[in-house]
Amino acid sequence: MGNNRKAGVLAHVTSFPSPYGIGDLGKSTYVFLDFLKKAKQKVWQILPLGHTSFGDSPYQSFSTFAGNPLLISPDELQKEGYLCQSDLQNVPLFDHTSVDYGRVILYKTKLFHEAHKTFTQDATNEQQKNYEKFCKSNKDWLDHYALFISLKNYYIEERRYAFESEEYKRYRLENIKFLTENQINDCFYGAVWNSWDEDIKTLQPSAIAKWENTLANEISYYKFLQYEFFRQWDAVKQYANESGVEIMGDIPIYVASDSADVWANRDLFEMSEGVSPKEVAGVPPDYFSETGQLWGNPLYKWAEHKKTHYKWWIKRISKMLEMVDMVRIDHFRAFDSYWAIPYGEKTAEKGQWRKGPGEGFFAEVKKALGDIPIIAEDLGDLNPEVLTLRDTLGFPGMKILQFAFDSSANDYLPHNYKTSNAVVYTGTHDNDTVLGWYTETNAATKDLYRRYLNVSGDNVSWDLIRLAHSACADTAIIPIQDLMGLDGRARTNTPSVASGNWKFRYTDDMLSDDIAPQLLYLTELYNRV
């Protein structure tokens, strides 16, 4: 029998060191990959790479296909000749342990416009040829995405000083039943697509032609950023694979309501009169929240997807597989059954379970793309049917050690694992760090933790890392914060908390020289090489 055991690290690109206020696809990403190689880690798990919308969550993006421009490295733009050294002088003093998205966006947008101007005027024949090839091969999503973002910017600017306009009053009247006054203001002045003029809101061909002409330069700018994002990402992926590292990507089950995906494919989503959701996504009360989690994403019109043999979804997965080597599907349980919350509810408590597409969906994916490596995010309150679907498909599930210490019979404790076809974690991006969790948990949990691991509790992060590596699960993944022994201030995300998330960054010294040897020792000791 071959050895399927391997180990890896969960670290999102935004967390990497960089002078430009946010981690990017430049030098620090390659330094991180060198660290993985030194520690013989075989997997780098990332969060979604999409163009994040308001709130900065990688699970809410303006497009499920587009990359996040904020991850573009200014240093790599300079290497391509799009920026001069002088453009990268006088960088603002950013916080090196937290992302200030507002300041980063302002700073990078200025750089990106300069880079686009240079590209437009001085691109080499090879650069122009590669750009045109990219635009052609990605036309099915790129055209709508670039127009969508350009239109949002146009309407935001138009409405900046237009208070209480007739358009605003009409929009307010249409939505007051579902949204608060603040939400209405955010949607209208943030130019959510269902607040646009009727002809472009409904994608009338004459309106599309008019706006493509009016916003031609803006559209070109966003296409250039996507070209450059994917050029930089392709180089990162090649370097990772050459270093023996596979990348685990992440597909959010849902897409944002205010996205190019919904705007351009309204017939594939449960929308009222084509412009507002009928019901929205979330989960009922659970471990993370007493009132559930109200995500607000529009739900899929699965019957329409089935008629097309899930063509849109297959394109989505296919694009992801160009970028990564394996795919974690977030909220896998929705393929069996999903929680549908009436649009306008303030919490996720009131809702109904509805049937998902089930095994038939994955049969169509396999028919189109063959066997692909999928990890099922199977956390939360699951019914037996979800587990049956996961096991029938042969997908590994997830084991979270922070959830394990309420009872010796807990399924997340390694001695209770019924299969090695699983991925074990100390915690995920939705958990506290190990040190933060242990500090805040109750005395009974701490007691079982210490007795189970036979430890004092003085080195909780690395003790739990050792347990993860020793487990029978084929893959062990450790969040980078736990390798550094950081406390709860370094947490990535707190579910159901609207602000303060997705900001974690580390500095060069935090990934100290002693971490790779420690991690390598455990990886070799527990046969994960």
C-alpha positions as CSV (number, residue, x, y, z in Angstrom):
1,M,0.0,0.0,0.0
2,G,1.2,3.5,-0.8
3,N,1.5,6.2,1.8
4,N,-1.4,8.8,1.4
5,R,-0.4,10.7,4.5
6,K,0.6,14.3,4.0
7,A,0.7,17.6,5.9
8,G,0.2,21.2,5.0
9,V,-0.5,24.7,6.2
10,L,-3.6,27.0,5.9
11,A,-2.5,30.6,5.1
12,H,-4.3,33.1,3.0
13,V,-2.4,35.3,0.7
14,T,-3.6,38.5,2.4
15,S,-1.8,37.5,5.6
16,F,1.7,37.5,4.1
17,P,4.3,40.2,4.8
18,S,4.4,43.1,2.4
19,P,5.2,46.8,2.5
20,Y,2.0,47.6,0.6
21,G,-0.6,47.0,3.4
22,I,-1.7,43.5,2.4
23,G,-0.1,40.2,1.5
24,D,0.3,39.8,-2.3
25,L,1.7,37.5,-5.0
26,G,5.2,38.9,-4.7
27,K,8.3,37.9,-2.8
28,S,6.6,36.9,0.5
29,T,4.5,34.3,-1.2
30,Y,7.6,32.6,-2.6
31,V,9.3,32.9,0.9
32,F,6.3,31.1,2.3
33,L,6.5,28.3,-0.3
34,D,10.2,27.9,0.5
35,F,9.2,27.4,4.1
36,L,6.7,24.7,3.1
37,K,9.4,22.9,1.1
38,K,11.9,23.1,3.9
39,A,9.3,21.6,6.3
40,K,8.3,18.9,3.7
41,Q,4.7,20.2,3.7
42,K,2.8,18.9,0.7
43,V,-0.3,21.1,0.8
44,W,-0.9,24.9,0.9
45,Q,-4.6,25.6,1.7
46,I,-5.9,29.0,0.8
47,L,-9.2,30.9,1.1
48,P,-11.1,32.0,-1.9
49,L,-9.2,34.3,-4.2
50,G,-12.2,36.3,-5.6
51,H,-12.6,40.0,-6.0
52,T,-14.0,40.8,-2.5
53,S,-16.9,43.1,-2.1
54,F,-17.9,45.4,0.8
55,G,-17.0,43.7,4.0
56,D,-13.8,42.2,2.6
57,S,-14.9,38.6,3.1
58,P,-13.3,36.2,0.6
59,Y,-16.6,34.3,0.7
60,Q,-18.5,37.4,-0.7
61,S,-17.1,38.5,-4.0
62,F,-18.2,40.5,-7.0
63,S,-17.4,37.5,-9.2
64,T,-16.7,33.8,-8.6
65,F,-14.4,33.8,-11.6
66,A,-12.4,37.0,-11.1
67,G,-9.2,37.3,-9.0
68,N,-8.8,39.8,-6.2
69,P,-6.9,42.8,-7.6
70,L,-5.6,43.7,-4.1
71,L,-3.4,40.5,-4.3
72,I,-1.5,41.9,-7.3
73,S,2.1,42.6,-6.4
74,P,3.3,46.1,-7.2
75,D,6.9,44.7,-7.3
76,E,5.8,42.2,-10.0
77,L,4.2,45.1,-11.9
78,Q,7.5,46.9,-11.8
79,K,9.3,43.8,-13.1
80,E,7.0,43.8,-16.1
81,G,7.8,47.4,-16.8
82,Y,4.4,48.8,-15.9
83,L,5.7,50.8,-12.9
84,C,8.9,52.7,-12.2
85,Q,10.9,52.5,-9.1
86,S,9.8,56.0,-8.2
87,D,6.2,54.8,-8.3
88,L,7.0,52.6,-5.3
89,Q,8.6,55.2,-3.2
90,N,6.9,57.0,-0.4
91,V,4.7,54.0,0.5
92,P,2.3,54.9,3.3
93,L,3.0,53.5,6.7
94,F,0.7,50.5,6.9
95,D,0.0,48.3,10.0
96,H,2.1,45.2,9.5
97,T,-0.2,42.9,11.5
98,S,-3.7,44.1,10.3
99,V,-5.1,45.0,6.9
100,D,-6.7,48.4,6.6
101,Y,-8.7,47.7,3.5
102,G,-9.8,51.3,2.9
103,R,-6.3,52.7,2.8
104,V,-4.9,49.7,0.8
105,I,-7.6,50.2,-1.8
106,L,-6.9,53.9,-2.2
107,Y,-3.1,53.3,-2.5
108,K,-3.2,50.3,-4.8
109,T,-5.8,51.8,-7.1
110,K,-3.5,54.7,-7.8
111,L,-0.7,52.3,-8.7
112,F,-2.9,50.1,-10.8
113,H,-4.2,53.0,-12.9
114,E,-0.6,54.0,-13.5
115,A,0.3,50.5,-14.5
116,H,-2.7,50.3,-16.9
117,K,-1.8,53.6,-18.5
118,T,1.8,52.3,-19.1
119,F,0.5,49.0,-20.5
120,T,-1.9,50.8,-22.8
121,Q,0.8,53.0,-24.2
122,D,3.9,50.9,-24.1
123,A,3.1,47.2,-23.8
124,T,5.5,45.0,-25.8
125,N,4.2,42.8,-28.6
126,E,4.5,39.8,-26.4
127,Q,2.6,41.4,-23.5
128,Q,-0.2,42.6,-25.8
129,K,-0.4,39.2,-27.4
130,N,-0.7,37.5,-24.0
131,Y,-3.3,40.0,-22.9
132,E,-5.4,39.4,-26.0
133,K,-5.1,35.7,-25.6
134,F,-6.2,35.9,-21.9
135,C,-9.2,38.1,-22.8
136,K,-10.3,35.7,-25.5
137,S,-10.0,32.5,-23.5
138,N,-11.9,34.1,-20.5
139,K,-14.5,36.1,-22.5
140,D,-17.5,34.1,-21.1
141,W,-17.1,35.7,-17.7
142,L,-14.5,38.5,-18.2
143,D,-16.7,40.7,-20.3
144,H,-19.6,40.7,-17.9
145,Y,-17.4,41.1,-14.9
146,A,-15.5,44.1,-16.2
147,L,-18.7,45.9,-17.3
148,F,-20.3,45.1,-14.0
149,I,-17.5,46.6,-11.9
150,S,-17.2,49.6,-14.2
151,L,-21.0,50.3,-13.9
152,K,-20.9,50.1,-10.2
153,N,-18.1,52.7,-10.1
154,Y,-20.1,54.9,-12.5
155,Y,-23.3,54.8,-10.4
156,I,-21.5,55.3,-7.1
157,E,-19.9,58.4,-8.4
158,E,-23.1,59.7,-10.0
159,R,-25.0,59.2,-6.7
160,R,-22.3,60.6,-4.4
161,Y,-24.0,64.0,-4.1
162,A,-27.5,63.1,-5.4
163,F,-29.5,62.8,-2.2
164,E,-33.2,61.9,-2.1
165,S,-33.3,61.7,-5.9
166,E,-36.4,60.2,-7.7
167,E,-34.4,57.1,-8.4
168,Y,-33.6,56.8,-4.7
169,K,-37.2,57.3,-3.6
170,R,-38.4,54.6,-6.0
171,Y,-35.7,52.2,-4.9
172,R,-36.6,52.8,-1.2
173,L,-40.3,52.2,-1.9
174,E,-39.5,48.9,-3.6
175,N,-37.3,47.6,-0.8
176,I,-38.5,49.1,2.5
177,K,-40.4,45.9,3.2
178,F,-37.2,43.9,3.2
179,L,-34.4,46.2,4.2
180,T,-33.6,48.7,6.9
181,E,-33.1,52.3,6.1
182,N,-29.3,51.9,6.5
183,Q,-29.4,48.8,4.2
184,I,-31.3,50.7,1.6
185,N,-28.8,53.5,1.7
186,D,-25.9,51.1,1.5
187,C,-27.4,49.3,-1.5
188,F,-28.4,52.4,-3.4
189,Y,-25.3,54.5,-2.8
190,G,-23.1,51.4,-3.1
191,A,-24.8,50.9,-6.5
192,V,-26.1,47.3,-6.1
193,W,-27.0,46.2,-9.6
194,N,-30.7,46.0,-8.9
195,S,-30.7,49.8,-8.3
196,W,-29.4,50.5,-11.8
197,D,-31.4,51.8,-14.7
198,E,-33.9,49.3,-16.0
199,D,-32.3,48.7,-19.4
200,I,-28.8,47.8,-18.1
201,K,-30.2,46.1,-14.9
202,T,-31.9,43.6,-17.3
203,L,-28.9,43.4,-19.7
204,Q,-30.7,44.8,-22.8
205,P,-28.3,44.4,-25.7
206,S,-28.6,48.1,-26.7
207,A,-27.8,49.2,-23.1
208,I,-24.8,46.8,-23.0
209,A,-23.4,48.2,-26.3
210,K,-24.0,51.8,-25.0
211,W,-22.2,51.3,-21.7
212,E,-19.3,49.3,-23.2
213,N,-18.6,52.3,-25.4
214,T,-19.1,54.9,-22.6
215,L,-16.9,53.0,-20.1
216,A,-14.4,51.5,-22.6
217,N,-11.3,52.7,-20.7
218,E,-12.6,51.6,-17.3
219,I,-13.5,48.2,-18.8
220,S,-10.0,47.9,-20.3
221,Y,-8.5,48.7,-16.8
222,Y,-10.4,45.9,-15.1
223,K,-9.5,43.4,-17.8
224,F,-5.9,44.4,-17.5
225,L,-6.0,43.8,-13.7
226,Q,-7.5,40.3,-14.2
227,Y,-4.8,39.5,-16.8
228,E,-2.1,40.6,-14.4
229,F,-3.6,38.8,-11.4
230,F,-3.8,35.5,-13.3
231,R,-0.3,36.0,-14.8
232,Q,1.1,36.4,-11.3
233,W,-1.0,33.6,-9.8
234,D,0.1,31.1,-12.6
235,A,3.7,31.8,-11.7
236,V,3.0,31.2,-8.0
237,K,1.3,27.9,-8.8
238,Q,4.1,26.7,-11.0
239,Y,6.6,27.5,-8.3
240,A,4.5,25.7,-5.7
241,N,4.2,22.6,-7.8
242,E,7.9,22.6,-8.6
243,S,8.5,22.7,-4.9
244,G,6.4,19.6,-4.3
245,V,3.4,21.6,-2.9
246,E,-0.2,21.1,-4.0
247,I,-2.6,24.0,-3.6
248,M,-6.0,23.4,-2.0
249,G,-8.4,26.0,-3.2
250,D,-11.8,26.9,-1.7
251,I,-15.1,27.2,-3.5
252,P,-17.9,29.0,-1.5
253,I,-21.1,27.2,-2.1
254,Y,-22.9,30.4,-2.8
255,V,-22.2,33.6,-4.7
256,A,-22.9,37.2,-3.6
257,S,-26.2,38.7,-4.5
258,D,-24.4,41.8,-5.7
259,S,-22.2,40.1,-8.2
260,A,-21.6,39.8,-11.9
261,D,-22.6,36.1,-11.6
262,V,-26.2,36.9,-10.4
263,W,-26.6,39.9,-12.6
264,A,-25.6,38.0,-15.8
265,N,-27.4,34.7,-14.9
266,R,-30.5,35.7,-13.0
267,D,-32.4,32.7,-14.5
268,L,-30.2,30.4,-12.5
269,F,-31.0,32.0,-9.1
270,E,-34.2,32.2,-7.1
271,M,-35.0,35.8,-7.7
272,S,-38.3,37.7,-7.2
273,E,-39.2,39.5,-10.5
274,G,-35.7,38.9,-11.6
275,V,-34.0,41.5,-9.3
276,S,-34.3,40.6,-5.6
277,P,-33.9,37.2,-3.8
278,K,-37.0,35.3,-2.9
279,E,-35.1,33.5,-0.1
280,V,-31.5,33.7,1.0
281,A,-28.8,31.4,2.4
282,G,-27.6,30.7,5.9
283,V,-27.7,28.1,8.6
284,P,-29.9,27.7,11.6
285,P,-28.7,28.2,15.2
286,D,-25.4,26.2,15.7
287,Y,-22.1,26.1,17.5
288,F,-21.1,29.5,16.2
289,S,-24.3,31.5,16.8
290,E,-27.5,31.2,18.8
291,T,-29.5,32.9,16.1
292,G,-27.9,31.1,13.2
293,Q,-25.9,32.6,10.4
294,L,-27.7,34.9,7.9
295,W,-25.4,35.0,4.9
296,G,-27.9,36.7,2.6
297,N,-26.8,35.0,-0.7
298,P,-29.4,34.2,-3.3
299,L,-30.3,30.5,-3.6
300,Y,-29.8,28.4,-6.7
301,K,-32.7,27.5,-9.0
302,W,-31.4,24.0,-9.1
303,A,-34.0,22.8,-11.6
304,E,-32.7,25.3,-14.2
305,H,-29.1,24.2,-13.5
306,K,-30.1,20.6,-14.0
307,K,-31.6,21.4,-17.4
308,T,-28.2,22.7,-18.6
309,H,-26.4,19.7,-17.0
310,Y,-25.0,22.1,-14.5
311,K,-23.0,24.0,-17.2
312,W,-22.4,27.1,-15.1
313,W,-21.2,25.1,-12.1
314,I,-18.9,23.0,-14.3
315,K,-17.4,26.2,-15.7
316,R,-16.9,27.4,-12.2
317,I,-15.1,24.3,-11.0
318,S,-13.1,24.0,-14.2
319,K,-11.8,27.5,-13.7
320,M,-10.8,26.7,-10.2
321,L,-8.9,23.6,-11.3
322,E,-6.8,25.8,-13.5
323,M,-5.7,27.6,-10.4
324,V,-5.4,24.9,-7.8
325,D,-4.7,21.2,-7.5
326,M,-7.6,20.2,-5.2
327,V,-10.8,21.9,-4.1
328,R,-12.5,22.3,-0.8
329,I,-16.2,22.9,-1.2
330,D,-17.5,25.2,1.5
331,H,-20.8,24.2,3.1
332,F,-21.0,20.8,1.3
333,R,-24.2,19.9,3.1
334,A,-26.2,22.3,0.8
335,F,-25.8,19.8,-2.0
336,D,-28.0,17.4,0.1
337,S,-30.2,20.0,1.8
338,Y,-30.0,23.7,2.4
339,W,-31.5,26.3,4.8
340,A,-33.8,28.8,3.0
341,I,-34.5,32.0,4.9
342,P,-37.3,34.4,3.7
343,Y,-35.7,37.5,2.2
344,G,-36.0,40.3,4.7
345,E,-35.6,38.3,7.9
346,K,-33.2,39.8,10.4
347,T,-31.8,36.5,11.7
348,A,-31.4,32.9,10.3
349,E,-33.8,31.4,12.9
350,K,-36.8,31.3,10.6
351,G,-36.2,29.1,7.6
352,Q,-36.9,25.8,5.9
353,W,-34.8,22.9,4.8
354,R,-35.0,22.3,1.0
355,K,-33.6,19.5,-1.0
356,G,-30.3,20.0,-2.9
357,P,-29.2,18.5,-6.2
358,G,-27.5,15.5,-4.5
359,E,-25.5,12.8,-6.2
360,G,-26.8,13.8,-9.7
361,F,-24.9,17.0,-9.6
362,F,-21.5,15.3,-9.0
363,A,-22.3,12.7,-11.7
364,E,-22.5,15.5,-14.2
365,V,-19.3,17.1,-12.9
366,K,-17.5,13.8,-13.2
367,K,-18.9,13.3,-16.7
368,A,-17.5,16.7,-17.8
369,L,-14.3,16.9,-15.8
370,G,-13.4,13.3,-14.7
371,D,-12.4,12.4,-11.2
372,I,-11.3,15.6,-9.4
373,P,-9.9,15.9,-5.8
374,I,-12.7,17.4,-3.7
375,I,-12.7,17.9,0.1
376,A,-16.1,18.2,1.7
377,E,-16.6,20.9,4.3
378,D,-19.0,18.7,6.4
379,L,-19.1,20.8,9.6
380,G,-22.2,21.9,11.6
381,D,-25.4,20.1,12.4
382,L,-25.5,17.3,9.7
383,N,-28.2,14.8,9.0
384,P,-27.3,11.2,8.0
385,E,-28.1,11.8,4.4
386,V,-25.3,14.4,4.1
387,L,-22.8,11.9,5.5
388,T,-24.1,9.2,3.1
389,L,-23.7,11.5,0.2
390,R,-20.1,12.4,1.2
391,D,-19.2,8.7,1.7
392,T,-20.9,7.5,-1.5
393,L,-18.9,10.1,-3.5
394,G,-15.7,9.1,-1.6
395,F,-14.9,12.7,-0.5
396,P,-12.8,13.2,2.6
397,G,-14.5,15.2,5.3
398,M,-13.0,17.5,7.9
399,K,-12.1,16.8,11.6
400,I,-11.7,19.9,13.8
401,L,-9.7,19.2,17.0
402,Q,-11.0,22.3,18.8
403,F,-14.5,20.8,18.6
404,A,-13.3,17.5,20.2
405,F,-12.9,18.0,23.9
406,D,-16.4,17.9,25.4
407,S,-16.5,14.1,25.8
408,S,-14.3,11.1,25.2
409,A,-17.0,9.9,22.8
410,N,-16.7,13.0,20.6
411,D,-16.3,12.0,16.9
412,Y,-13.6,14.6,16.4
413,L,-11.2,12.9,18.9
414,P,-8.7,10.9,16.8
415,H,-9.4,7.5,18.5
416,N,-13.0,7.8,17.2
417,Y,-12.2,8.3,13.6
418,K,-13.8,5.6,11.4
419,T,-11.7,6.3,8.3
420,S,-8.4,7.7,7.3
421,N,-10.2,9.5,4.3
422,A,-10.3,12.8,6.1
423,V,-8.5,16.1,6.7
424,V,-7.7,16.9,10.3
425,Y,-7.3,20.5,11.5
426,T,-6.4,22.1,14.8
427,G,-8.9,24.8,13.6
428,T,-10.2,26.5,10.5
429,H,-10.4,30.1,9.4
430,D,-13.7,30.3,11.4
431,N,-12.1,29.1,14.6
432,D,-10.1,31.0,17.2
433,T,-6.4,30.2,17.2
434,V,-5.6,27.2,19.5
435,L,-4.1,29.5,22.1
436,G,-7.1,31.8,22.0
437,W,-9.5,28.9,22.2
438,Y,-7.8,27.3,25.1
439,T,-7.6,30.5,27.0
440,E,-11.3,31.2,26.6
441,T,-12.7,27.7,27.0
442,N,-14.2,26.2,30.2
443,A,-12.4,24.3,32.9
444,A,-13.9,20.9,31.9
445,T,-12.7,21.2,28.3
446,K,-9.2,22.2,29.5
447,D,-9.2,19.2,31.8
448,L,-10.1,16.7,29.1
449,Y,-7.6,18.3,26.7
450,R,-4.7,17.9,29.2
451,R,-5.7,14.4,30.2
452,Y,-6.2,13.2,26.6
453,L,-2.9,14.6,25.4
454,N,-1.1,13.9,28.7
455,V,0.3,17.4,28.8
456,S,0.4,20.3,31.2
457,G,-1.2,22.9,29.0
458,D,1.9,25.1,28.8
459,N,2.4,24.6,25.1
460,V,-1.1,24.1,23.8
461,S,-0.6,25.2,20.2
462,W,2.2,22.7,19.4
463,D,0.6,19.9,21.6
464,L,-2.5,20.1,19.4
465,I,-0.4,20.3,16.2
466,R,1.3,17.0,17.3
467,L,-2.1,15.4,17.9
468,A,-3.2,16.4,14.4
469,H,-0.1,14.9,12.8
470,S,-0.4,11.7,14.8
471,A,-4.1,11.1,13.8
472,C,-5.0,8.5,11.2
473,A,-6.5,11.1,8.9
474,D,-4.6,11.1,5.6
475,T,-4.1,14.9,5.6
476,A,-3.2,17.2,8.5
477,I,-3.6,21.0,8.0
478,I,-2.4,23.6,10.5
479,P,-3.4,27.3,10.3
480,I,-0.2,29.4,10.2
481,Q,-1.3,31.3,13.4
482,D,-1.0,28.1,15.4
483,L,2.5,27.4,14.1
484,M,3.4,30.8,15.5
485,G,1.6,30.2,18.8
486,L,-0.5,33.3,18.4
487,D,-3.4,34.2,20.6
488,G,-7.0,35.2,19.7
489,R,-6.0,38.6,18.5
490,A,-4.7,36.8,15.4
491,R,-8.0,35.2,14.6
492,T,-9.0,35.3,10.9
493,N,-12.8,35.4,11.2
494,T,-15.5,35.3,13.8
495,P,-18.7,34.1,12.2
496,S,-21.8,36.3,12.6
497,V,-19.7,39.2,13.6
498,A,-19.9,41.9,10.9
499,S,-16.7,43.8,11.4
500,G,-13.0,43.2,12.3
501,N,-12.6,40.1,10.2
502,W,-10.1,39.0,7.4
503,K,-7.5,41.4,8.6
504,F,-4.8,39.1,10.1
505,R,-1.2,39.7,8.8
506,Y,2.1,38.3,10.1
507,T,5.5,39.8,10.0
508,D,8.7,38.2,8.7
509,D,10.0,37.5,12.3
510,M,6.8,35.7,13.3
511,L,7.7,32.9,10.8
512,S,10.8,32.2,12.8
513,D,13.7,29.9,11.7
514,D,12.8,27.3,14.4
515,I,9.3,26.6,13.1
516,A,10.2,24.7,10.0
517,P,12.5,22.2,11.8
518,Q,9.8,21.6,14.5
519,L,7.1,21.1,11.8
520,L,9.5,18.8,9.8
521,Y,10.2,16.7,12.9
522,L,6.5,16.0,13.4
523,T,5.8,15.5,9.7
524,E,8.6,12.9,9.5
525,L,7.8,11.3,12.9
526,Y,4.2,10.6,11.9
527,N,5.0,9.5,8.4
528,R,3.5,12.4,6.5
529,V,6.3,12.7,3.9
